[in-house]
């Protein structure tokens, strides 16, 4: 606590002398600051970045289009947020500040929360969220439980789909690439009178790939991936819109290989995720009051097929292993937004039903919650005091094989401050708490499988964290940078335990401390020199000064001390755009499951850098009839042998070329 406030005081004193310079430059005509950019994630309503006390990262549509990534997991690895676990077979987790998302089904179990348009995505597997119809991504680094509830401990990622604007446009795009890669996409977007629409459809396939060492990694391709996204709405009166969002991901016969050293040729997975949202948004003519109501449903399915295996099948459909997660929920909120105060209060409800074939459980999670968020705008809109409180009630039930219900609850507070020392310089500090509720199996199960008795612990407490952070953001027309220090105290981690009589249960065992620095920097040389196009070098990093288990005094596993990304972007140079990106994942200690020994020994996994290059050039312009753009991509540009998970190497250097038609 003392370290936190000492750092905050030091930063304040260090930056105060620049106030005079700010007065001189405040009226500079070139001055257009990103600090006034509108975001929605941190406050659940539209606010300017200057009011937000958290470390917020925005990935805009330009950056998404210049990325070689096809899904959210690949895109975020280029940003350098933290540690990722990526397997062949459309499975990837996202890491922020030493925590990760949960890859299978119930996203209440993770420590990073993924949202789609402001509500829980229903999965922690970032590979199931494709990038074609994404407008932007807003990322809160640090706790966001007061806004969105369980799992938003290390951070939160809000994927915002495109909404139609202005005149209608259509596009068609095709790609061919290494390892037999084929991809085709179509889409449309626009607004006609009060009706707006934006949608896309993508289909792709790929064969098995080679590693950088030239070794064929069998069973790493996929027969078919399809992604559909649609966002439509109708503004029936000014400021009042009713809309529908539909998303679907479907992957058939995606190869699911074992370790490369034990490479199999027949296992595969089928993955599907489908969701629909119905939303009503409204506001008064003077925008003083605004409201929003939403109902949503999601179904998330995973199937694992092992033709030579002997897994039990509880589904009677010939599939050896399967997991199905059904999610439904609702949100309702109302806001009061004046010159001096922003106040938002609301209600969230989410329900999950989960059935898996590897145990006889059918479980249900029910989570109603209420929240209130407030921002006071003081000192002529220079000082912003933000606070919030959320109450989550949580009930879990094991419906099969034995009916048993347990419940728990949690309060989540947050308070922060943002102060504009100048028009382009923000000082911020924030304190927030977060939690992860115990699962139904951990609290209420009582069943036998494969000779073991699994018995839940109704006395489990939620996993909890307390995070302090302080930072500085600098926004100018050609220079953006931020620097943040954070400290997180993590308590009551839930771990499995073994009891007498071949009984397994769960208990709150571990505590940990995680602290470090985060930095972001970009400098637009083109704007600085008035060149008329963008040349922007950039760099981002996360450096952990501490990530230690309090019980063992040892570093946490699967956590890198340093993660970073850096590169350069060129945009709109006579129709030419390009991005060269380097992403570094640092060394980490892991359990060596590939060794075949039990318990698995702990080893150190080396760090690596992955480079990618994308180039696009408008080659034909038909004026009234659209234009054609030629695209090229190189992934793993340096042809490095690397793996996010031990024993599962990623592809070697890969080439892609495509054409896009826009009208």
C-alpha positions as CSV (number, residue, x, y, z in Angstrom):
1,X,0.0,0.0,0.0
2,X,2.8,2.4,0.9
3,X,4.7,1.6,-2.2
4,X,1.6,2.4,-4.3
5,X,1.1,5.9,-2.8
6,X,4.8,6.7,-2.9
7,X,4.9,5.9,-6.6
8,X,1.8,7.9,-7.2
9,X,3.3,10.9,-5.4
10,X,6.6,10.6,-7.2
11,X,4.8,10.6,-10.6
12,X,2.8,13.6,-9.6
13,X,5.8,15.7,-8.6
14,X,7.8,14.5,-11.7
15,X,5.2,15.7,-14.1
16,X,3.9,18.9,-12.5
17,X,6.6,21.2,-14.1
18,X,5.1,20.6,-17.5
19,X,1.9,22.5,-16.8
20,X,3.3,25.7,-18.3
21,X,4.2,24.0,-21.5
22,X,0.6,22.7,-21.7
23,X,-0.8,26.2,-21.6
24,X,1.4,27.2,-24.6
25,X,0.4,24.2,-26.6
26,X,-3.3,23.9,-25.7
27,X,-4.4,25.9,-28.8
28,X,-2.0,24.2,-31.2
29,X,-4.1,23.5,-34.3
30,X,-2.4,20.2,-34.8
31,X,-3.4,19.1,-31.3
32,X,-6.0,16.3,-31.6
33,X,-5.8,14.0,-28.6
34,X,-6.9,10.4,-28.3
35,X,-7.8,11.2,-24.6
36,X,-11.2,12.3,-25.9
37,X,-11.9,8.9,-27.6
38,X,-15.2,7.3,-26.6
39,X,-15.1,3.9,-25.0
40,X,-17.8,1.8,-23.3
41,X,-16.2,-1.1,-21.4
42,X,-14.9,0.5,-18.2
43,X,-18.2,2.2,-17.2
44,X,-20.8,0.2,-19.2
45,X,-21.8,3.4,-20.9
46,X,-20.1,5.7,-23.4
47,X,-17.4,7.8,-21.7
48,X,-14.1,9.4,-22.8
49,X,-10.8,7.8,-22.0
50,X,-9.8,10.8,-20.0
51,X,-12.3,9.8,-17.3
52,X,-11.1,6.2,-16.8
53,X,-8.7,5.4,-13.9
54,X,-7.8,1.9,-15.2
55,X,-5.1,0.9,-17.7
56,X,-7.2,0.6,-20.9
57,X,-6.0,-0.6,-24.3
58,X,-8.0,-0.1,-27.5
59,X,-7.3,-2.2,-30.6
60,X,-9.0,-0.3,-33.4
61,X,-10.3,-1.6,-36.8
62,X,-7.2,-0.4,-38.6
63,X,-4.9,-2.5,-36.4
64,X,-7.2,-5.5,-36.8
65,X,-7.2,-5.2,-40.6
66,X,-3.4,-4.9,-40.6
67,X,-3.0,-8.1,-38.5
68,X,-2.3,-11.5,-39.9
69,X,-4.5,-13.0,-37.2
70,X,-7.7,-14.9,-38.1
71,X,-9.1,-15.2,-34.5
72,X,-9.0,-13.3,-31.2
73,X,-6.4,-15.6,-29.7
74,X,-3.9,-15.0,-32.5
75,X,-4.7,-11.2,-32.6
76,X,-4.0,-10.8,-28.9
77,X,-0.6,-12.7,-29.1
78,X,0.6,-9.8,-31.3
79,X,-0.2,-7.2,-28.6
80,X,2.0,-8.6,-25.9
81,X,-0.6,-8.6,-23.1
82,X,0.8,-11.6,-21.3
83,X,1.2,-15.4,-21.5
84,X,-0.9,-17.5,-23.8
85,X,-1.5,-21.2,-24.3
86,X,-2.3,-22.0,-27.9
87,X,-2.8,-25.6,-29.1
88,X,-3.4,-26.9,-32.6
89,X,-7.1,-27.5,-32.9
90,X,-8.7,-24.1,-32.3
91,X,-7.9,-23.8,-28.6
92,X,-6.2,-20.8,-27.1
93,X,-6.3,-19.0,-23.7
94,X,-5.5,-15.3,-23.1
95,X,-3.2,-14.1,-20.3
96,X,-3.1,-10.8,-18.5
97,X,-1.1,-9.9,-15.4
98,X,-0.3,-13.6,-14.5
99,X,-3.9,-14.8,-15.0
100,X,-5.6,-16.6,-17.9
101,X,-9.0,-17.3,-19.3
102,X,-10.6,-20.7,-19.0
103,X,-10.7,-22.5,-22.4
104,X,-13.6,-24.9,-22.1
105,X,-17.2,-24.0,-21.7
106,X,-18.1,-22.1,-18.5
107,X,-16.2,-18.8,-18.5
108,X,-17.1,-18.3,-14.8
109,X,-14.1,-20.6,-14.1
110,X,-11.5,-18.4,-15.7
111,X,-9.5,-15.4,-14.3
112,X,-9.7,-13.4,-17.5
113,X,-13.2,-12.5,-18.8
114,X,-14.1,-12.2,-22.5
115,X,-17.1,-10.2,-23.5
116,X,-18.9,-9.8,-26.8
117,X,-20.6,-6.4,-27.0
118,X,-20.6,-6.0,-23.3
119,X,-21.9,-9.3,-22.1
120,X,-20.2,-12.6,-21.1
121,X,-19.1,-14.5,-24.3
122,X,-19.9,-17.9,-22.7
123,X,-16.4,-19.2,-23.4
124,X,-12.8,-18.5,-22.5
125,X,-11.5,-20.1,-25.7
126,X,-10.4,-17.0,-27.7
127,X,-9.9,-19.2,-30.9
128,X,-13.8,-19.4,-31.2
129,X,-14.0,-15.6,-31.8
130,X,-13.1,-14.6,-35.3
131,X,-12.0,-11.1,-36.4
132,X,-13.9,-10.3,-39.7
133,X,-16.8,-8.4,-38.2
134,X,-15.1,-6.8,-35.2
135,X,-15.1,-3.0,-35.0
136,X,-12.7,-2.7,-32.1
137,X,-11.5,-4.4,-28.9
138,X,-11.4,-2.7,-25.6
139,X,-9.1,-4.3,-22.9
140,X,-9.1,-3.4,-19.2
141,X,-5.9,-4.6,-17.6
142,X,-6.7,-5.4,-14.0
143,X,-9.9,-6.1,-12.1
144,X,-13.3,-5.4,-13.6
145,X,-15.5,-7.4,-11.3
146,X,-17.5,-4.4,-10.2
147,X,-18.7,-4.0,-13.8
148,X,-19.0,-7.6,-15.0
149,X,-18.8,-10.0,-12.0
150,X,-16.9,-13.3,-11.6
151,X,-13.7,-14.1,-13.5
152,X,-12.6,-10.5,-14.4
153,X,-9.6,-10.7,-12.1
154,X,-6.5,-10.2,-14.3
155,X,-8.3,-8.3,-16.9
156,X,-11.3,-8.1,-19.3
157,X,-11.5,-8.2,-23.1
158,X,-14.6,-6.7,-24.8
159,X,-15.0,-7.6,-28.4
160,X,-17.3,-5.0,-30.1
161,X,-18.9,-6.1,-33.4
162,X,-19.4,-3.6,-36.3
163,X,-22.6,-1.6,-36.6
164,X,-23.7,-0.3,-40.0
165,X,-23.1,3.4,-40.7
166,X,-23.7,5.7,-43.7
167,X,-24.2,4.3,-47.2
168,X,-24.3,0.6,-47.7
169,X,-21.1,-1.2,-48.7
170,X,-20.3,-4.8,-49.6
171,X,-17.0,-6.8,-49.8
172,X,-15.7,-10.1,-51.1
173,X,-12.3,-11.5,-50.1
174,X,-10.3,-14.7,-50.9
175,X,-7.0,-16.0,-49.5
176,X,-4.7,-18.9,-50.5
177,X,-1.7,-19.9,-48.3
178,X,0.8,-22.3,-47.1
179,X,-0.2,-25.9,-46.1
180,X,-3.2,-25.8,-48.4
181,X,-4.9,-22.9,-46.7
182,X,-8.0,-21.6,-48.4
183,X,-10.3,-18.9,-47.2
184,X,-13.3,-17.0,-48.6
185,X,-15.3,-14.2,-47.0
186,X,-18.3,-12.0,-47.9
187,X,-19.9,-9.2,-46.0
188,X,-22.1,-6.1,-46.1
189,X,-22.6,-3.0,-43.9
190,X,-24.6,0.2,-44.0
191,X,-27.5,2.3,-42.8
192,X,-30.7,3.0,-44.7
193,X,-33.1,5.5,-43.0
194,X,-33.4,4.1,-39.5
195,X,-32.3,0.6,-40.3
196,X,-28.6,-0.4,-39.9
197,X,-26.9,-3.7,-40.6
198,X,-23.4,-5.2,-40.6
199,X,-22.5,-8.8,-41.2
200,X,-19.9,-11.2,-42.6
201,X,-19.5,-14.9,-43.4
202,X,-16.1,-16.7,-43.6
203,X,-15.2,-20.2,-44.6
204,X,-11.7,-21.7,-44.5
205,X,-9.8,-25.0,-44.5
206,X,-6.1,-26.1,-44.1
207,X,-4.0,-29.2,-44.3
208,X,-1.4,-30.4,-41.7
209,X,1.5,-28.0,-41.2
210,X,5.3,-28.3,-41.0
211,X,7.3,-26.9,-38.1
212,X,10.2,-24.6,-38.6
213,X,12.5,-27.6,-38.3
214,X,10.8,-29.0,-41.4
215,X,9.1,-31.8,-39.6
216,X,5.5,-32.7,-40.6
217,X,3.2,-32.3,-37.7
218,X,0.4,-34.7,-38.6
219,X,-3.3,-34.0,-37.8
220,X,-2.9,-30.3,-37.3
221,X,-5.2,-29.2,-40.2
222,X,-8.9,-28.8,-40.3
223,X,-11.6,-29.7,-42.8
224,X,-13.8,-26.7,-42.4
225,X,-14.2,-23.6,-40.3
226,X,-17.2,-21.3,-40.7
227,X,-17.9,-18.0,-38.9
228,X,-21.0,-15.9,-39.2
229,X,-21.6,-12.5,-37.6
230,X,-24.6,-10.2,-38.0
231,X,-25.5,-7.0,-36.2
232,X,-28.8,-5.4,-37.2
233,X,-31.0,-2.7,-35.7
234,X,-33.7,-0.1,-36.2
235,X,-33.8,3.4,-34.7
236,X,-37.5,3.9,-34.4
237,X,-37.1,7.3,-32.8
238,X,-34.0,9.5,-32.2
239,X,-31.7,7.9,-29.7
240,X,-33.8,4.7,-29.4
241,X,-32.7,1.5,-31.1
242,X,-33.8,-2.1,-31.0
243,X,-31.2,-4.5,-32.3
244,X,-30.2,-8.1,-32.7
245,X,-26.7,-9.6,-32.7
246,X,-26.0,-13.1,-34.0
247,X,-22.7,-14.9,-33.9
248,X,-21.8,-18.5,-35.0
249,X,-18.5,-20.4,-35.1
250,X,-18.4,-23.9,-36.5
251,X,-15.3,-26.0,-36.9
252,X,-15.5,-29.6,-38.3
253,X,-12.8,-32.3,-38.0
254,X,-10.2,-30.0,-36.5
255,X,-7.0,-32.1,-36.0
256,X,-6.2,-32.7,-32.3
257,X,-2.7,-34.1,-32.2
258,X,-0.8,-35.3,-29.3
259,X,2.7,-34.1,-28.5
260,X,4.8,-33.9,-31.6
261,X,7.0,-36.6,-30.0
262,X,3.9,-38.8,-29.8
263,X,2.1,-37.6,-32.9
264,X,-1.2,-39.3,-33.6
265,X,-3.0,-39.2,-36.9
266,X,-6.7,-39.8,-36.1
267,X,-7.9,-37.7,-33.2
268,X,-10.0,-34.7,-34.1
269,X,-12.4,-32.2,-32.5
270,X,-15.7,-30.6,-33.6
271,X,-16.3,-27.2,-32.1
272,X,-19.4,-25.0,-32.2
273,X,-20.5,-21.8,-30.6
274,X,-23.7,-20.0,-31.4
275,X,-25.3,-16.9,-29.7
276,X,-28.1,-14.4,-30.2
277,X,-28.7,-11.1,-28.4
278,X,-31.8,-8.9,-28.4
279,X,-31.0,-5.3,-27.3
280,X,-33.0,-2.1,-26.7
281,X,-31.0,1.1,-26.1
282,X,-32.6,4.5,-25.5
283,X,-32.0,8.0,-24.2
284,X,-33.9,11.2,-23.6
285,X,-33.6,14.0,-26.2
286,X,-31.2,15.9,-23.9
287,X,-29.1,12.7,-23.3
288,X,-29.4,13.3,-19.6
289,X,-30.9,9.8,-19.1
290,X,-30.0,6.7,-21.0
291,X,-31.1,3.1,-20.6
292,X,-30.3,-0.4,-22.0
293,X,-31.9,-3.8,-21.8
294,X,-30.7,-7.1,-23.2
295,X,-31.5,-10.7,-23.3
296,X,-29.1,-13.3,-24.7
297,X,-28.5,-17.0,-25.2
298,X,-25.4,-18.9,-26.1
299,X,-24.7,-22.6,-26.8
300,X,-21.1,-23.8,-26.7
301,X,-20.3,-27.3,-27.8
302,X,-17.0,-29.3,-28.0
303,X,-16.6,-32.9,-29.2
304,X,-13.4,-34.9,-29.0
305,X,-13.2,-38.1,-31.2
306,X,-10.6,-40.8,-30.6
307,X,-11.3,-43.6,-33.1
308,X,-8.9,-46.0,-31.3
309,X,-9.9,-44.9,-27.7
310,X,-12.2,-46.5,-25.2
311,X,-13.6,-43.4,-23.5
312,X,-17.1,-43.9,-21.9
313,X,-19.9,-42.4,-23.9
314,X,-22.8,-41.0,-21.9
315,X,-24.4,-39.4,-24.9
316,X,-25.4,-42.5,-26.9
317,X,-24.6,-40.7,-30.2
318,X,-21.3,-42.5,-31.0
319,X,-19.1,-39.6,-29.8
320,X,-16.5,-40.6,-27.3
321,X,-16.3,-37.3,-25.5
322,X,-18.5,-34.2,-25.4
323,X,-19.2,-31.1,-23.5
324,X,-22.2,-28.8,-23.8
325,X,-22.6,-25.4,-22.1
326,X,-25.9,-23.6,-22.4
327,X,-25.9,-20.0,-21.3
328,X,-28.7,-17.5,-21.0
329,X,-28.8,-14.1,-19.4
330,X,-30.2,-10.6,-19.1
331,X,-28.9,-7.1,-18.5
332,X,-30.8,-3.9,-17.5
333,X,-29.3,-0.6,-16.6
334,X,-30.1,3.1,-16.5
335,X,-27.7,6.1,-16.5
336,X,-27.8,9.7,-15.5
337,X,-25.1,11.7,-17.3
338,X,-24.7,15.4,-16.4
339,X,-21.8,17.9,-16.6
340,X,-20.8,17.0,-13.0
341,X,-21.9,13.4,-12.5
342,X,-22.2,10.1,-14.3
343,X,-24.3,7.5,-12.4
344,X,-25.2,4.1,-13.7
345,X,-27.2,1.4,-11.9
346,X,-28.3,-2.0,-13.1
347,X,-29.0,-5.6,-12.8
348,X,-27.3,-8.6,-14.4
349,X,-28.4,-12.2,-14.5
350,X,-26.7,-15.2,-16.1
351,X,-27.5,-18.9,-16.0
352,X,-25.3,-21.8,-17.2
353,X,-26.2,-25.5,-17.6
354,X,-23.3,-27.8,-18.3
355,X,-23.1,-31.5,-19.2
356,X,-19.9,-33.4,-20.0
357,X,-19.4,-37.0,-21.0
358,X,-16.2,-37.7,-18.9
359,X,-18.1,-37.6,-15.7
360,X,-21.8,-38.2,-14.9
361,X,-22.4,-34.6,-13.8
362,X,-25.1,-32.3,-15.1
363,X,-24.7,-28.9,-13.3
364,X,-26.3,-25.5,-13.2
365,X,-25.0,-22.1,-12.2
366,X,-27.3,-19.2,-11.4
367,X,-25.9,-15.7,-10.9
368,X,-28.1,-12.6,-10.3
369,X,-26.2,-9.4,-9.5
370,X,-26.8,-5.7,-8.9
371,X,-24.3,-2.9,-9.4
372,X,-23.9,0.8,-9.2
373,X,-21.1,2.9,-10.8
374,X,-20.5,6.6,-10.3
375,X,-18.1,9.2,-11.6
376,X,-17.8,12.7,-10.2
377,X,-16.4,15.3,-12.6
378,X,-14.6,18.0,-10.7
379,X,-12.3,21.0,-11.2
380,X,-13.7,22.0,-14.5
381,X,-13.6,18.5,-15.9
382,X,-10.0,17.8,-14.9
383,X,-10.5,15.6,-11.9
384,X,-12.6,12.4,-12.1
385,X,-13.4,10.3,-9.0
386,X,-14.8,6.9,-9.9
387,X,-16.3,4.4,-7.6
388,X,-18.5,1.3,-7.8
389,X,-20.0,-1.6,-5.9
390,X,-21.4,-4.9,-7.1
391,X,-23.3,-7.6,-5.3
392,X,-23.3,-11.1,-6.8
393,X,-25.5,-13.9,-5.5
394,X,-24.4,-17.3,-6.7
395,X,-26.2,-20.6,-6.6
396,X,-24.9,-23.9,-7.9
397,X,-26.7,-27.2,-8.3
398,X,-25.6,-30.7,-9.3
399,X,-28.7,-32.0,-11.1
400,X,-27.2,-35.4,-11.9
401,X,-26.4,-37.9,-10.5
402,X,-27.4,-36.6,-7.1
403,X,-29.4,-33.4,-6.6
404,X,-27.6,-31.0,-4.3
405,X,-27.6,-27.2,-4.1
406,X,-25.1,-24.8,-2.6
407,X,-24.9,-21.0,-2.6
408,X,-22.5,-18.1,-1.9
409,X,-22.3,-14.4,-2.6
410,X,-19.7,-11.7,-3.0
411,X,-19.3,-7.9,-2.8
412,X,-16.9,-6.2,-5.2
413,X,-15.8,-2.6,-4.6
414,X,-13.7,-0.4,-6.8
415,X,-12.5,3.2,-6.5
416,X,-10.2,5.2,-8.7
417,X,-9.1,8.7,-9.8
418,X,-8.0,10.3,-13.0
419,X,-6.5,13.8,-13.1
420,X,-5.7,15.8,-16.2
421,X,-2.5,17.6,-15.4
422,X,-2.6,19.1,-18.9
423,X,-4.9,18.6,-21.9
424,X,-2.8,15.7,-23.0
425,X,-1.4,14.2,-19.8
426,X,-3.4,12.1,-17.4
427,X,-2.4,10.8,-14.0
428,X,-4.5,7.9,-12.7
429,X,-4.8,5.6,-9.7
430,X,-7.1,2.7,-9.1
431,X,-8.0,0.1,-6.5
432,X,-10.3,-2.8,-7.3
433,X,-11.2,-6.2,-5.9
434,X,-12.2,-9.3,-8.0
435,X,-13.3,-12.8,-7.5
436,X,-13.9,-16.3,-9.0
437,X,-16.8,-18.2,-7.6
438,X,-16.3,-22.0,-6.9
439,X,-17.8,-24.3,-9.5
440,X,-20.8,-26.6,-8.9
441,X,-18.6,-29.7,-9.0
442,X,-16.2,-28.1,-6.4
443,X,-19.0,-27.2,-4.0
444,X,-21.9,-29.7,-4.5
445,X,-20.7,-32.9,-6.2
446,X,-21.0,-36.4,-4.8
447,X,-20.2,-39.1,-7.4
448,X,-18.0,-42.0,-8.3
449,X,-16.0,-42.5,-11.5
450,X,-13.1,-44.8,-12.3
451,X,-12.7,-45.9,-8.7
452,X,-12.6,-42.5,-7.1
453,X,-15.1,-40.7,-5.0
454,X,-15.5,-37.0,-5.8
455,X,-17.0,-35.0,-3.1
456,X,-17.7,-31.2,-3.1
457,X,-16.7,-28.9,-0.4
458,X,-19.7,-26.6,0.5
459,X,-17.4,-24.4,2.7
460,X,-15.3,-23.2,-0.2
461,X,-14.8,-19.4,-0.4
462,X,-14.5,-17.5,-3.7
463,X,-11.0,-16.9,-5.0
464,X,-10.3,-13.2,-4.4
465,X,-7.8,-10.6,-5.4
466,X,-7.0,-7.0,-4.4
467,X,-5.2,-4.8,-7.0
468,X,-3.6,-1.4,-6.6
469,X,-2.3,0.5,-9.6
470,X,-1.0,3.9,-10.6
471,X,-0.1,5.2,-14.0
472,X,0.5,8.0,-16.5
473,X,-1.1,8.4,-20.0
474,X,0.3,10.8,-22.5
475,X,-1.9,11.6,-25.6
476,X,-0.9,13.9,-28.4
477,X,-1.6,13.8,-32.1
478,X,1.6,12.0,-33.1
479,X,2.7,10.5,-29.7
480,X,0.8,8.2,-27.4
481,X,2.3,6.5,-24.4
482,X,1.3,5.0,-21.0
483,X,3.1,3.6,-18.0
484,X,1.5,1.6,-15.2
485,X,2.6,0.0,-12.0
486,X,0.3,-2.6,-10.4
487,X,0.3,-4.9,-7.4
488,X,-2.1,-7.8,-6.9
489,X,-2.7,-9.8,-3.7
490,X,-4.4,-13.1,-4.7
491,X,-6.0,-15.2,-2.0
492,X,-7.9,-18.5,-1.5
493,X,-7.0,-20.2,-4.7
494,X,-9.0,-23.3,-5.1
495,X,-7.0,-26.5,-5.6
496,X,-7.9,-30.2,-5.7
497,X,-7.1,-32.3,-2.6
498,X,-6.9,-36.0,-1.9
499,X,-8.6,-37.4,1.2
500,X,-8.5,-40.9,2.7
501,X,-10.4,-43.7,1.0
502,X,-9.7,-42.6,-2.6
503,X,-11.7,-39.5,-2.1
504,X,-11.0,-36.3,-4.0
505,X,-12.2,-32.8,-3.0
506,X,-11.3,-29.1,-3.2
507,X,-10.1,-26.6,-0.8
508,X,-8.9,-22.9,-0.6
509,X,-5.1,-23.5,-0.4
510,X,-2.8,-21.0,-2.2
511,X,-2.1,-17.3,-2.0
512,X,0.1,-15.3,-4.3
513,X,1.5,-11.8,-5.0
514,X,1.9,-10.5,-8.5
515,X,3.3,-7.0,-9.3
516,X,4.9,-5.4,-12.3
517,X,5.1,-2.6,-14.9
518,X,3.2,-2.1,-18.1
519,X,4.1,0.3,-20.9
520,X,2.8,1.3,-24.3
521,X,4.4,3.7,-26.8
522,X,3.7,4.8,-30.4
523,X,5.0,7.7,-32.4
524,X,3.4,8.7,-35.7
525,X,6.3,10.0,-37.8
526,X,4.0,10.7,-40.7
527,X,1.8,13.1,-38.7
528,X,4.8,14.7,-37.0
529,X,6.4,15.5,-40.4
530,X,3.0,16.3,-42.1
531,X,3.6,13.6,-44.7
532,X,-0.1,12.9,-45.3
533,X,0.2,9.2,-44.3
534,X,1.1,7.2,-41.2
535,X,4.5,5.8,-40.3
536,X,4.1,4.5,-36.7
537,X,6.7,2.6,-34.7
538,X,5.3,1.2,-31.5
539,X,6.2,-1.0,-28.5
540,X,4.3,-2.6,-25.6
541,X,5.6,-4.5,-22.7
542,X,4.6,-6.2,-19.4
543,X,7.4,-6.8,-16.9
544,X,6.6,-8.7,-13.7
545,X,8.7,-7.8,-10.7
546,X,7.0,-10.4,-8.5
547,X,4.9,-13.5,-9.2
548,X,5.4,-15.7,-6.2
549,X,3.3,-18.3,-4.4
550,X,3.1,-17.2,-0.7
551,X,3.1,-20.8,0.6
552,X,6.2,-22.1,-1.3
553,X,8.0,-18.8,-2.0
554,X,8.5,-20.1,-5.6
555,X,7.6,-18.4,-8.8
556,X,4.2,-19.1,-10.3
557,X,4.2,-21.7,-13.1
558,X,3.2,-20.8,-16.6
559,X,4.0,-17.1,-16.0
560,X,6.6,-15.1,-18.0
561,X,8.6,-12.3,-16.4
562,X,8.6,-10.4,-19.6
563,X,6.2,-10.2,-22.5
564,X,6.5,-7.6,-25.2
565,X,5.5,-6.6,-28.8
566,X,7.0,-4.0,-31.1
567,X,7.0,-3.1,-34.7
568,X,6.1,-0.5,-37.3
569,X,2.9,0.4,-39.2
570,X,2.6,2.2,-42.5
571,X,-0.9,3.2,-43.5
572,X,-2.6,4.9,-46.5
573,X,0.6,5.6,-48.5
574,X,-1.1,5.9,-52.0
575,X,-3.2,2.9,-51.2
576,X,-0.4,1.0,-49.5
577,X,-0.6,-0.2,-45.9
578,X,1.8,-2.6,-44.0
579,X,2.6,-3.8,-40.6
580,X,5.7,-5.5,-39.3
581,X,5.2,-7.0,-35.8
582,X,7.4,-8.8,-33.3
583,X,5.9,-10.5,-30.3
584,X,8.2,-11.8,-27.5
585,X,7.1,-14.4,-24.9
586,X,9.4,-14.7,-22.0
587,X,10.9,-17.7,-20.2
588,X,8.6,-19.5,-17.7
589,X,8.6,-22.5,-15.4
590,X,6.3,-25.2,-16.4
591,X,5.4,-28.8,-15.5
592,X,7.0,-31.3,-17.9
593,X,4.0,-33.5,-18.7
594,X,5.7,-34.7,-21.8
595,X,8.2,-36.6,-19.7
596,X,5.7,-39.2,-18.7
597,X,6.7,-39.0,-15.0
598,X,4.3,-38.3,-12.2
599,X,4.4,-36.0,-10.5
600,X,5.6,-34.1,-13.5
601,X,9.0,-32.4,-12.9
602,X,9.2,-28.6,-13.1
603,X,11.4,-27.3,-15.9
604,X,12.2,-23.9,-17.5
605,X,10.7,-23.3,-21.0
606,X,12.7,-20.9,-23.1
607,X,11.5,-17.6,-24.5
608,X,10.9,-16.9,-28.2
609,X,10.0,-14.1,-30.6
610,X,7.5,-14.4,-33.4
611,X,7.5,-12.0,-36.3
612,X,4.7,-11.4,-38.8
613,X,4.4,-9.1,-41.9
614,X,1.2,-7.9,-43.6
615,X,1.1,-5.8,-46.8
616,X,-2.0,-4.5,-48.7
617,X,-2.1,-2.3,-51.8
618,X,-5.1,-1.0,-53.7
619,X,-4.4,-2.1,-57.3
620,X,-7.6,-1.3,-59.1
621,X,-10.0,1.6,-58.5
622,X,-13.3,1.6,-60.6
623,X,-14.5,4.8,-58.9
624,X,-18.3,4.3,-58.9
625,X,-17.9,0.5,-59.0
626,X,-15.6,-0.2,-56.1
627,X,-11.9,-1.1,-55.8
628,X,-9.7,-4.2,-55.6
629,X,-6.9,-4.6,-53.0
630,X,-4.1,-7.1,-53.2
631,X,-3.0,-8.5,-49.8
632,X,0.0,-10.5,-48.7
633,X,0.9,-12.0,-45.3
634,X,3.9,-13.8,-43.8
635,X,3.5,-15.5,-40.4
636,X,6.5,-16.6,-38.4
637,X,8.6,-14.4,-40.7
638,X,11.9,-15.5,-39.2
639,X,11.0,-19.2,-39.4
640,X,11.6,-19.8,-35.7
641,X,10.8,-23.1,-33.9
642,X,8.4,-22.0,-31.1
643,X,5.6,-23.4,-29.0
644,X,3.1,-21.8,-26.6
645,X,2.6,-25.1,-24.9
646,X,5.4,-27.6,-24.5
647,X,5.3,-30.4,-27.1
648,X,2.9,-28.6,-29.4
649,X,5.1,-26.5,-31.9
650,X,3.5,-23.9,-34.1
651,X,3.8,-23.7,-37.9
652,X,7.0,-22.7,-39.6
653,X,7.1,-19.7,-42.0
654,X,3.7,-19.4,-43.7
655,X,2.8,-17.3,-46.8
656,X,-0.7,-16.0,-47.7
657,X,-1.9,-14.0,-50.6
658,X,-5.4,-12.7,-51.3
659,X,-7.7,-10.3,-53.1
660,X,-10.4,-8.1,-51.6
661,X,-13.2,-6.3,-53.5
662,X,-15.0,-3.4,-51.8
663,X,-18.0,-1.6,-53.2
